Amino acid sequence: MKNKWTVIYYETPDKQCPIEEFIDSRSKKNQAKLLAMISYLEELGPNLPRPYSDLLVDGIHELRIKLSGEQIRTLYFFCYQEFIVLTHSFAKNDSAVPEIQIKKAKAARTDFLKRYNEKDLKVLINENIQKTYRD
């Protein structure tokens, strides 16, 4: 059965992918844990409960992961009723998510929604799925 939600890693206009870079910077064990939590988010979407996920502000959510004693946060937003866009990840050192991180996620959301409408995004996802099956 297909998940209702599709996770997308945000890419900047110059094709940098902060989520991919963050995951790649971690040990294989921590990469597996990160990817498992992302898969869990994809499966449950907005029904992923605390302590795994939480709404921060203005439609920006956090995926909460503990890796090797570090509190990791991945910020994301929902769009077009079927997509979850992961903007970036960081190690959280304070009790609250820093405002600069929330602003970064909001800026990524603004950029993403400016570049992709729902129809174009669905076409792009289908093309990528077909390419994956061919490779």
C-alpha positions in Angstrom: 0.0 0.0 0.0 1.4 3.4 -1.0 2.0 5.9 1.8 -0.4 8.9 1.6 2.6 11.2 2.1 5.7 11.7 0.0 8.8 13.1 1.6 10.8 15.6 -0.4 14.3 16.9 0.5 14.4 20.6 -0.1 17.1 21.7 -2.6 18.3 25.3 -2.9 18.1 26.9 -6.3 21.7 26.1 -6.8 21.0 22.4 -6.2 22.4 22.1 -2.6 20.5 19.7 -0.4 20.9 20.5 3.3 19.1 17.3 4.4 21.2 15.0 2.2 24.4 16.8 3.3 23.4 16.4 7.0 22.6 12.7 6.6 25.8 12.0 4.7 27.8 13.7 7.5 26.6 11.1 10.1 27.9 7.6 10.9 26.2 4.7 9.1 24.3 3.7 12.3 23.0 7.3 12.7 22.1 7.5 9.0 20.0 4.4 9.4 18.2 5.9 12.4 17.6 9.2 10.6 16.2 7.5 7.6 14.0 5.2 9.7 12.5 8.3 11.4 11.9 10.0 8.1 10.2 6.9 6.9 8.0 6.9 10.0 7.1 10.5 9.3 6.3 9.6 5.7 4.0 6.8 6.9 2.1 8.8 9.6 2.4 12.4 8.3 0.6 14.8 10.6 -0.4 11.9 12.9 3.2 11.3 14.0 2.9 12.0 17.7 5.1 13.7 20.3 7.9 13.0 21.3 8.8 12.3 17.6 7.3 15.3 16.1 5.9 18.7 17.1 4.5 21.9 15.5 6.8 24.8 16.1 5.1 27.9 14.6 3.3 28.9 11.4 3.2 25.5 9.8 6.8 24.7 10.5 7.3 21.3 12.3 10.2 19.5 13.8 11.2 15.9 13.6 12.8 15.1 16.9 15.7 12.5 16.9 18.3 11.6 19.4 21.6 10.4 17.9 24.5 9.4 20.0 23.4 11.7 22.8 22.8 14.6 20.5 19.3 16.2 20.1 18.8 16.4 16.3 16.0 18.4 14.8 14.8 18.2 11.2 12.5 21.0 10.2 9.7 20.4 7.7 6.4 21.6 6.3 3.4 20.0 4.6 2.3 21.1 1.2 -0.4 20.3 -1.4 -2.0 17.7 1.0 0.4 14.9 0.1 4.0 16.2 0.4 6.3 16.7 3.3 9.2 18.9 2.5 12.3 18.5 4.8 14.2 21.8 4.9 17.3 21.2 7.0 18.6 19.5 10.1 20.8 20.6 13.0 22.0 19.7 16.5 19.9 21.4 19.1 21.8 22.8 22.0 19.2 25.0 23.7 15.9 24.2 25.3 14.0 25.8 22.4 14.6 25.6 18.7 16.6 28.8 17.8 14.6 31.4 15.9 17.3 31.5 13.2 16.5 27.9 12.4 12.8 28.6 12.1 13.5 31.5 9.8 15.7 29.3 7.7 12.9 26.8 7.3 10.3 29.5 6.5 12.7 30.9 3.8 13.1 27.5 2.3 9.3 27.0 2.3 8.8 30.4 0.5 11.4 29.5 -2.1 10.1 26.0 -2.6 6.4 27.1 -3.0 7.5 29.8 -5.4 9.3 27.3 -7.6 6.9 24.4 -7.5 3.1 24.3 -7.9 1.2 21.1 -7.1 0.9 19.9 -10.7 4.6 20.4 -11.5 5.6 18.7 -8.3 3.5 15.6 -9.1 5.0 15.4 -12.6 8.6 15.8 -11.1 7.9 13.1 -8.5 6.6 10.7 -11.1 9.5 11.3 -13.4 11.9 10.6 -10.6 10.1 7.4 -9.6 10.2 6.2 -13.2 13.9 7.2 -13.5 14.7 5.2 -10.3 13.0 2.1 -11.7 15.0 2.4 -14.9 18.4 2.8 -13.2 
